Amino acid sequence: MEHSYKNKIMIDGSAVGYNEPCYIIAEIGINHNGDLDIAKKLIDLAVQAGANAVKFQKRTLNELYKNKLLENPNLESQGFEILIDVLKKVEFNESQYCEIKNYCDLKKITFLCTPWDKPSVDFLEKLSIPAYKVASADMTNFPLIKHIAKNKKPIIISTGMSTINEIEKTVNFVKNELVPFVLLHCNSTYPSPTELLNLKLICTLREKFDVLIGYSGHERGIIPTLTAANIGAVMVERHITLDKTMEGIDQAASLNPEEFSNLVKFIREAEKAKGDSQKKMTRGEVLQREVLGKSLICCKNIKKGEVFSEKNIEVKGPAKGISPQYYYEILDKKSKRHINSGEYLQLEDL
């Protein structure tokens, strides 16, 4: 059975593909800080900006980590201790996730979520989630990916913190699961330095794997993400926050409401500018051509049978006669008629 990995996939009624508008995800993640009101405000901002979807994260901590580490995180690194402390504070319970999903339905924006473990997958399936996101940290987690794939829904897979060989192995694994998917190029540094984003890899991944490629950005500002969309990313994902100075491990690498809104606006404007691959003159260009264009004109009276030469034809505006592109083609050819000085040459004179 062949899936259209390289053409397009459908997420909640929206097409994602190279000939479709860029699919834009507002990654709320854990920027809500465990506050349902903040989560709803971020959803509202994503809707106002014109995002296709919002995305959250769902964890079952005792499935992810050993109990002794949850009880005493300082047994590991300081970074791990900080992470566990944050996650314990921000994780919503199931009823809160249900409320968020219902709020997204009310606001007519697609609810997406990253499950970090199998129980979270099972819970999200109860919410009728239309697609799943696999975080960069789980790109190599085949048991989790296989559990997600059982639901036969589209999978979005970030590729940060991974080698090209690991990406290839995951691509082959997911293809064998017979589910549609999108790979997201990603640099998993928060925030990511612009000079290390390596956006050209978007084209390289597309050529190498012949699948849909998007971009998950963690840089400051919007230009790199806009660039990613312009060079072919079928999907872009950026964190959104009310305020970058808020407490939280992802806030600094997020976009504030104005930045996110501008990102969506600029991507849509760029898409309008791309048009199609056909060369054609617009009505405005036709009018400009008439005024600014050039023609071949006789600068002396030319008798019938007289030879055209550099002495009796020249280039003048506006464009009322034949193009100067024919100048050298008609030199040394005989005129078919009498042409007065100042008269435009026409095609029938060739």
LODREN-37795 format. One line per 3 residues: number of its first residue (from 0); their letters; for each residue x, y, z of C-alpha. Coordinates in Angstrom, 1 decimal, padded with zeros to 4 digits. Example, Ala and Ser with C-alpha at 12.3 -4.5 7.8 and 13.67 -1.06 7.14 Angstrom:
0> as> 012.3 -004.5 007.8; 013.7 -001.1 007.1
This chain:
0> meh> 000.0 000.0 000.0; 001.4 003.4 -001.1; 000.8 006.6 000.9
3> syk> 001.3 010.0 -000.7; 004.2 011.0 001.6; 005.5 013.4 -001.0
6> nki> 002.2 015.0 -002.2; -000.1 016.0 000.6; -001.8 014.9 003.8
9> mid> -005.0 016.0 005.4; -005.2 017.4 009.0; -008.7 018.2 010.3
12> gsa> -009.9 019.1 006.8; -006.8 021.2 005.9; -004.5 020.0 003.1
15> vgy> -000.7 020.0 003.9; 001.6 019.8 000.9; 003.9 021.5 -001.5
18> nep> 001.1 023.0 -003.6; -000.9 024.1 -000.5; -000.7 027.1 001.8
21> cyi> 001.8 026.7 004.5; 000.2 025.0 007.6; 001.0 027.2 010.6
24> iae> 001.0 025.8 014.1; 001.0 028.0 017.2; 002.9 025.9 019.8
27> igi> 001.5 026.8 023.2; 003.3 023.9 024.7; 003.7 024.6 028.4
30> nhn> 003.8 028.4 028.0; 000.4 028.4 029.8; 002.3 027.7 033.1
33> gdl> -000.5 025.5 034.2; -003.1 028.3 034.1; -006.2 027.5 032.1
36> dia> -007.0 031.2 031.5; -003.6 031.8 030.0; -004.1 028.8 027.8
39> kkl> -007.4 030.2 026.5; -005.8 033.6 025.9; -003.1 032.0 023.8
42> idl> -005.7 030.1 021.8; -007.6 033.4 021.2; -004.4 035.0 020.0
45> avq> -003.6 032.1 017.7; -007.1 032.4 016.2; -006.7 036.2 015.7
48> aga> -003.4 035.7 014.0; -004.8 033.2 011.6; -003.0 030.0 012.7
51> nav> -004.3 026.7 011.4; -003.8 024.9 014.8; -002.6 025.3 018.4
54> kfq> -000.5 022.6 020.0; -000.1 021.6 023.6; 002.0 018.9 025.3
57> krt> 000.8 016.0 027.4; 002.9 014.0 029.8; 002.4 011.2 032.3
60> lne> 005.4 011.9 034.5; 005.6 008.5 036.2; 005.6 006.8 032.8
63> lyk> 008.4 009.1 031.6; 010.8 009.0 034.6; 011.8 006.6 037.4
66> nkl> 010.0 007.2 040.6; 013.1 007.8 042.6; 014.0 010.6 040.2
69> len> 010.6 012.2 040.5; 010.9 012.0 044.2; 014.5 013.3 044.2
72> pnl> 015.4 015.1 040.9; 018.7 016.3 042.2; 020.1 012.8 041.8
75> esq> 020.5 013.9 038.1; 021.9 017.1 036.6; 020.7 020.6 037.7
78> gfe> 019.0 021.0 034.3; 017.0 017.8 034.9; 016.0 019.0 038.4
81> ili> 014.8 022.3 036.9; 012.8 020.5 034.2; 011.0 018.1 036.6
84> dvl> 010.1 021.0 038.9; 008.6 022.9 036.0; 006.7 019.9 034.6
87> kkv> 005.2 019.1 037.9; 003.8 022.6 038.1; 002.4 023.0 034.6
90> efn> 000.8 019.7 033.7; -002.9 020.0 033.2; -005.2 017.2 034.4
93> esq> -007.5 015.3 032.0; -010.6 017.4 032.6; -008.5 020.6 031.9
96> yce> -007.4 019.1 028.6; -011.0 018.3 027.8; -011.9 021.9 028.4
99> ikn> -009.0 023.1 026.2; -010.1 020.8 023.4; -013.7 022.0 023.7
102> ycd> -012.5 025.6 023.7; -010.6 025.0 020.5; -013.7 023.5 018.9
105> lkk> -015.7 026.6 020.0; -013.1 028.9 018.5; -012.8 026.8 015.3
108> itf> -009.1 026.1 015.5; -007.5 022.7 015.3; -006.3 021.2 018.6
111> lct> -003.0 019.3 018.4; -000.9 017.8 021.1; 002.5 016.1 021.7
114> pwd> 002.1 013.0 023.7; 005.4 012.1 025.5; 004.2 008.6 026.5
117> kps> 001.8 005.8 025.7; -000.9 006.6 028.3; -000.9 010.2 026.9
120> vdf> -001.5 008.9 023.4; -004.5 006.8 024.7; -006.0 009.8 026.4
123> lek> -005.6 012.1 023.4; -007.3 009.5 021.2; -010.4 009.9 023.4
126> lsi> -010.4 013.6 022.5; -010.5 012.6 018.8; -007.2 014.5 018.1
129> pay> -006.8 014.7 014.3; -003.0 014.3 014.2; -000.1 013.6 016.5
132> kva> 003.1 015.4 017.1; 006.3 013.6 018.0; 008.9 015.8 019.8
135> sad> 012.5 015.8 018.7; 013.3 014.0 021.9; 011.2 011.1 020.8
138> mtn> 012.2 010.9 017.1; 014.1 007.7 018.0; 011.4 006.4 020.3
141> fpl> 010.1 003.6 018.0; 007.8 002.0 020.6; 006.0 005.4 021.2
144> ikh> 005.8 006.1 017.4; 004.4 002.6 016.8; 001.8 003.1 019.5
147> iak> 000.8 006.4 017.9; 000.8 004.9 014.4; -001.8 002.3 015.4
150> nkk> -004.4 005.1 015.3; -003.6 005.6 011.6; -003.7 009.4 011.9
153> pii> -001.1 011.8 010.5; 002.1 012.2 012.5; 004.3 015.3 012.6
156> ist> 007.9 014.4 013.6; 010.5 017.0 014.7; 014.1 016.1 013.9
159> gms> 016.2 018.2 016.3; 019.0 016.6 018.3; 019.4 013.8 015.6
162> tin> 021.8 012.7 012.9; 020.9 012.2 009.3; 021.2 008.4 009.8
165> eie> 018.8 008.5 012.7; 016.3 010.5 010.6; 016.6 008.0 007.7
168> ktv> 015.9 005.1 010.1; 012.9 006.9 011.5; 011.6 007.7 008.0
171> nfv> 011.8 004.1 006.9; 010.2 002.9 010.1; 007.2 005.3 009.8
174> kne> 006.8 004.4 006.1; 006.4 000.8 007.1; 003.7 001.7 009.6
177> lvp> 001.6 003.0 006.6; 000.6 006.4 008.1; 001.0 009.8 006.5
180> fvl> 003.6 012.0 008.1; 005.5 015.3 007.9; 009.2 015.7 009.0
183> lhc> 010.1 019.0 010.7; 013.6 020.3 010.4; 014.5 021.7 013.8
186> nst> 017.4 023.0 015.9; 016.6 022.1 019.5; 018.4 024.9 021.2
189> yps> 016.3 027.4 023.1; 016.7 030.0 021.6; 018.5 028.8 018.5
192> pte> 021.3 031.1 017.1; 020.3 032.2 013.6; 023.6 031.3 012.1
195> lln> 023.1 027.6 013.2; 019.6 027.1 011.8; 020.9 025.5 008.5
198> lkl> 017.6 026.1 006.7; 019.0 024.6 003.5; 018.6 021.3 005.1
201> ict> 014.8 021.6 004.4; 015.5 021.1 000.7; 018.1 018.4 001.4
204> lre> 015.7 016.4 003.4; 013.0 016.7 000.8; 015.4 015.5 -002.0
207> kfd> 016.8 012.7 000.1; 013.6 011.2 001.6; 011.0 012.4 -000.9
210> vli> 008.5 013.2 001.9; 006.8 016.4 003.2; 009.2 018.6 005.1
213> gys> 008.3 021.5 007.4; 010.1 023.5 010.1; 009.9 023.9 013.8
216> ghe> 011.7 027.0 014.9; 013.1 028.1 018.3; 015.0 031.2 017.1
219> rgi> 014.4 034.8 018.1; 012.3 036.8 015.7; 010.4 035.7 012.6
222> ipt> 012.7 036.1 009.6; 014.1 032.5 009.6; 010.7 030.9 009.9
225> lta> 009.4 033.1 007.1; 012.5 032.1 005.1; 011.7 028.4 005.8
228> ani> 008.2 028.8 004.5; 009.5 030.6 001.4; 012.0 027.9 000.5
231> gav> 009.4 025.1 000.7; 008.5 024.2 004.3; 004.9 022.8 004.1
234> mve> 004.4 023.5 007.8; 005.9 025.8 010.3; 005.6 025.6 014.1
237> rhi> 006.5 028.4 016.5; 006.0 028.8 020.2; 003.6 031.6 021.2
240> tld> 003.6 033.5 024.6; 001.9 036.3 026.2; 005.2 037.7 027.4
243> ktm> 008.8 036.4 026.8; 009.8 037.5 030.3; 007.2 035.2 031.9
246> egi> 008.5 032.3 034.0; 009.0 029.2 031.9; 011.7 027.3 030.0
249> dqa> 010.3 028.0 026.5; 009.3 031.6 026.9; 012.5 033.2 025.6
252> asl> 012.4 031.2 022.4; 008.7 032.1 021.8; 007.0 034.8 019.8
255> npe> 004.9 037.4 021.4; 001.4 038.0 020.0; 002.5 040.8 017.6
258> efs> 005.4 038.8 016.3; 003.3 035.7 015.7; 000.6 037.7 014.0
261> nlv> 003.2 039.3 011.7; 004.7 035.9 010.9; 001.3 034.6 009.7
264> kfi> 000.6 037.8 007.8; 004.0 037.8 006.1; 003.8 034.1 005.1
267> rea> 000.4 034.6 003.5; 001.7 037.7 001.7; 004.7 035.8 000.4
270> eka> 002.4 033.0 -000.8; 000.4 035.5 -002.8; 003.7 036.8 -004.3
273> kgd> 004.8 033.3 -005.4; 001.9 032.9 -007.9; 002.6 030.2 -010.4
276> sqk> 005.4 029.3 -012.7; 003.8 030.8 -015.8; 005.3 034.0 -017.3
279> kmt> 002.5 036.4 -018.2; 002.1 040.1 -018.4; -000.4 041.7 -016.1
282> rge> -002.7 044.4 -017.3; -000.5 047.0 -015.5; 002.5 045.7 -017.4
285> vlq> 000.7 045.9 -020.7; -000.1 049.6 -020.1; 003.5 050.3 -018.9
288> rev> 004.9 048.5 -022.0; 002.8 050.8 -024.3; 004.3 053.9 -022.6
291> lgk> 007.9 052.7 -021.8; 008.5 050.1 -024.5; 010.5 050.7 -027.6
294> sli> 009.8 050.1 -031.3; 011.7 050.2 -034.6; 011.0 053.4 -036.5
297> cck> 012.1 054.8 -039.9; 014.4 057.8 -039.5; 014.4 058.4 -043.3
300> nik> 011.9 057.8 -046.1; 012.4 054.3 -047.4; 011.3 053.4 -050.9
303> kge> 009.8 050.0 -051.8; 012.7 047.6 -052.5; 015.2 049.8 -050.6
306> vfs> 017.5 047.9 -048.1; 017.0 048.4 -044.4; 020.2 049.7 -042.8
309> ekn> 021.5 051.4 -039.7; 021.1 054.7 -041.5; 017.4 054.5 -042.1
312> iev> 016.0 052.6 -039.0; 016.4 053.4 -035.3; 014.9 052.5 -031.9
315> kgp> 012.3 054.9 -030.4; 009.5 054.8 -027.8; 006.7 054.1 -027.3
318> akg> 005.9 050.5 -028.2; 003.7 050.9 -031.3; 005.7 049.0 -033.9
321> isp> 007.8 045.8 -033.9; 010.3 045.1 -031.2; 013.9 046.2 -031.4
324> qyy> 014.7 042.5 -030.9; 014.2 042.3 -034.7; 016.7 045.1 -035.5
327> yei> 019.5 042.9 -036.7; 017.2 040.4 -038.4; 015.9 043.1 -040.9
330> ldk> 019.2 044.8 -041.6; 020.1 044.2 -045.3; 016.6 043.0 -046.1
333> ksk> 014.5 044.9 -048.7; 011.4 046.9 -047.7; 008.1 045.5 -049.1
336> rhi> 006.5 049.0 -049.2; 007.2 052.7 -049.2; 007.7 053.9 -045.6
339> nsg> 007.7 057.5 -044.6; 010.2 058.9 -042.1; 008.9 058.6 -038.5
342> eyl> 006.7 055.7 -039.4; 006.7 052.6 -037.2; 007.8 049.3 -038.7
345> qle> 005.2 046.6 -038.6; 005.5 042.8 -038.6; 004.3 042.7 -042.2
348> dl> 007.4 044.7 -043.2; 009.7 041.8 -042.3
